[in-house]
């Protein structure tokens, strides 16, 4: 074997050290690049795995459009114009009926029958129900209601316009319910009824409120009886709404 000189052995050792240092540097660089690459891939994978939030549906506008259609064949029984066509679907409010039997306070519900509640408040604020009479009272196993809002007689004398029903088909009419009366689909106007006991009827009448005070007033009206001791007819003693108003808040 050939022996290397001292200088030659030094050069060989230096070359080996340089080569090792270079290889180490390359491995370090390669390792750093790899780590960065792995980090990028991990971030991409995380982004792909994260579900993208779907766009939320636009919130329902708190206003409902109402069509108040003139009825020239049945003109307004009192001077009143149709309400504005935009009805709030939020909030409630209340209406007070001061009758000759006592006070009845109705809490409104605009969530389903917004147009009916809007119309009722409109007529109250325009004194449509002031000095009027409730011409019908029923008290049978099927139906126990006081019907009001007609100006001339039962089912005659409206506001000179009509509007659509607002029903879901699941309506029930327990004691205290306040709903629109009508003479068929889409004939709502000023007529309404208050359930004093129960109403086993089809869900075709728009419910827009409930009595929160004054059911004892209804009880007194029922106790006074129906003309001719019938189960359906005019109250034996007239039921009058002296005035109706919306309390200030």
C-alpha positions in Angstrom: 0.0 0.0 0.0 1.3 3.4 -0.9 1.9 5.7 2.1 0.7 9.3 1.9 2.9 12.2 2.8 2.0 14.5 5.6 0.9 17.2 3.2 -1.2 14.8 1.2 -2.8 13.4 4.4 -3.7 17.0 5.4 -5.3 17.8 2.1 -7.2 14.6 2.2 -8.5 15.2 5.7 -9.5 18.8 4.7 -11.3 17.6 1.6 -13.2 15.0 3.7 -14.2 17.6 6.3 -15.3 20.1 3.6 -17.2 17.4 1.8 -18.9 16.4 5.1 -19.7 20.0 5.9 -21.2 20.6 2.5 -23.3 17.4 2.7 -24.5 18.4 6.2 -25.4 21.8 4.9 -27.3 20.3 2.0 -29.1 17.9 4.3 -30.0 20.8 6.6 -31.3 22.9 3.8 -33.2 19.9 2.4 -34.6 19.3 5.9 -35.6 23.0 6.2 -37.3 23.0 2.8 -39.0 19.8 3.6 -40.3 21.2 6.9 -41.6 24.3 5.2 -43.2 22.1 2.5 -44.8 19.9 5.1 -46.1 23.0 6.9 -47.6 24.4 3.7 -49.2 21.0 2.9 -50.6 20.8 6.5 -52.1 24.3 6.2 -53.7 23.4 2.9 -55.1 20.1 4.3 -56.5 22.0 7.3 -58.2 24.6 5.1 -59.7 21.9 2.9 -61.0 19.9 5.9 -62.6 23.0 7.5 -66.2 23.3 6.4 -67.1 26.5 4.8 -69.9 28.3 6.6 -72.9 28.5 4.3 -74.4 31.8 3.7 -77.2 32.5 6.2 -80.6 33.2 4.7 -81.6 36.8 4.6 -83.6 37.7 7.6 -87.4 37.9 7.1 -88.4 41.5 6.8 -90.6 42.6 9.7 -93.2 44.0 7.3 -95.9 42.2 5.4 -97.7 43.6 2.3 -101.5 43.7 2.7 -104.0 44.1 -0.2 -107.0 46.1 1.0 -109.4 45.9 -1.9 -112.3 48.4 -2.2 -115.8 47.0 -2.2 -118.0 49.6 -4.0 -120.9 47.1 -3.8 -120.6 47.4 0.0 -119.4 51.0 0.7 -118.0 52.1 4.1 -120.7 52.3 6.8 -118.6 55.0 8.4 -116.1 57.4 6.9 -112.8 55.5 6.8 -110.1 54.8 4.3 -108.2 51.6 3.9 -105.0 51.2 6.0 -101.6 51.6 4.4 -100.6 48.3 2.8 -97.5 47.6 5.0 -98.2 45.7 8.2 -95.6 45.0 10.9 -95.1 41.3 11.7 -93.4 42.0 15.0 -94.6 43.3 18.3 -98.1 43.3 19.6 -99.8 46.1 21.3 -103.3 46.2 22.8 -106.7 47.5 22.3 -109.3 48.5 24.9 -113.0 48.1 24.3 -115.2 50.0 26.7 -118.6 48.4 26.7 -121.8 48.9 28.6 -121.0 45.6 30.4 -117.4 46.5 31.3 -114.0 46.8 29.8 -112.3 44.2 27.6 -108.6 44.4 26.9 -107.2 42.6 23.8 -103.6 41.8 23.3 -102.7 41.7 19.6 -100.6 39.1 17.9 -99.0 40.1 14.6 -96.9 37.0 14.0 -99.5 35.2 11.8 -102.3 37.6 11.1 -100.4 40.8 10.7 -102.8 42.4 8.2 -105.8 41.6 10.5 -104.1 43.2 13.5 -102.9 46.2 11.5 -106.5 46.7 10.1 -108.0 46.4 13.6 -105.7 49.0 15.1 -106.4 51.3 12.0 -110.2 51.1 12.5 -109.9 51.6 16.3 -107.7 54.7 15.8 -110.2 56.1 13.3 -113.1 55.6 15.7 -114.8 53.1 13.5 -116.0 50.9 16.4 -117.1 53.8 18.7 -120.8 53.8 19.5 -121.4 50.5 17.8 -123.4 47.4 18.8 -122.4 43.7 18.9 -125.4 42.2 17.1 -124.7 38.5 17.5 -124.2 36.2 20.5 -124.0 32.4 20.4 -124.0 29.9 23.2 -124.2 26.3 22.0 -122.2 23.1 22.4 -120.5 24.0 19.1 -120.0 27.8 19.2 -119.8 30.4 22.0 -118.9 33.8 20.6 -119.8 37.4 20.7 -119.7 39.0 17.3 -119.0 42.7 16.9 -117.7 45.2 14.3 -120.8 45.3 12.0 -122.3 48.8 11.9 -125.9 48.3 10.7 -126.8 44.8 11.8 -125.2 41.3 12.0 -122.9 40.9 9.0 -123.9 44.3 7.5 -122.0 47.5 7.5 -118.3 47.2 6.9 -115.4 49.5 6.2 -115.7 49.6 2.4 -112.9 47.2 1.6 -111.9 43.6 2.2 -108.6 41.7 2.6 -107.4 38.1 2.5 -107.5 35.4 5.2 -104.3 34.8 7.2 -104.6 31.2 8.4 -102.2 28.2 8.6 -104.9 25.5 8.8 -103.9 24.7 12.4 -105.9 27.5 14.1 -107.9 26.7 17.2 -110.3 29.0 19.0 -110.2 28.5 22.8 -111.8 30.9 25.3 -110.5 34.4 25.0 -109.5 34.1 21.3 -110.1 37.2 19.1 -110.5 36.5 15.4 -111.8 38.0 12.2 -115.4 37.2 11.2 -116.1 36.8 7.5 -118.7 35.8 4.9 -116.4 33.5 2.9 -112.8 33.4 1.8 -111.1 36.8 1.5 -114.0 38.9 2.8 -112.4 40.2 6.0 -113.3 43.8 6.9 -114.3 45.1 10.3 -116.3 42.2 11.8 -114.6 40.2 14.6 -115.6 37.8 17.3 -114.5 37.0 20.8 -114.7 33.4 22.0 -116.4 33.4 25.5 -116.4 29.6 25.9 -115.3 27.6 22.9 -115.6 27.5 19.1 -115.5 24.2 17.4 -115.2 25.6 13.9 -113.0 25.1 10.9 -109.6 26.9 10.9 -110.6 29.5 8.4 -110.8 32.6 10.6 -107.7 34.7 11.1 -106.7 34.9 14.8 -105.1 38.2 15.7 -105.3 38.5 19.4 -106.6 37.3 22.8 -108.4 38.8 25.7 -106.0 39.4 28.6 -108.5 41.3 30.8 -112.2 41.4 30.9 -113.4 37.8 30.3 -115.8 38.5 33.3 -117.3 41.1 31.0 -118.0 38.4 28.4 -119.4 36.2 31.2 -121.9 38.9 32.2 -123.0 39.3 28.5 -123.6 35.6 28.2 -125.4 35.4 31.5 -127.8 38.1 30.3 -128.9 35.8 27.6 -129.9 35.7 23.9 -133.1 37.1 22.5 -135.9 34.5 22.5 -133.8 32.3 24.7 -132.1 31.0 21.5 -128.6 29.7 21.2 -127.7 32.0 18.3 -129.1 35.5 17.8 -129.0 39.0 19.1 -128.1 39.6 22.8 -131.2 39.9 24.9 -130.0 43.2 26.1 -128.0 45.3 23.7 -124.2 45.1 23.9 -122.6 48.4 23.0 -119.0 49.4 22.4 -119.0 53.0 23.7 -115.4 53.6 22.5 -112.3 51.6 21.5 -108.8 52.9 21.9 -105.1 51.9 21.9 -103.5 52.7 25.2 -100.5 55.0 25.2 -97.2 53.2 26.0 
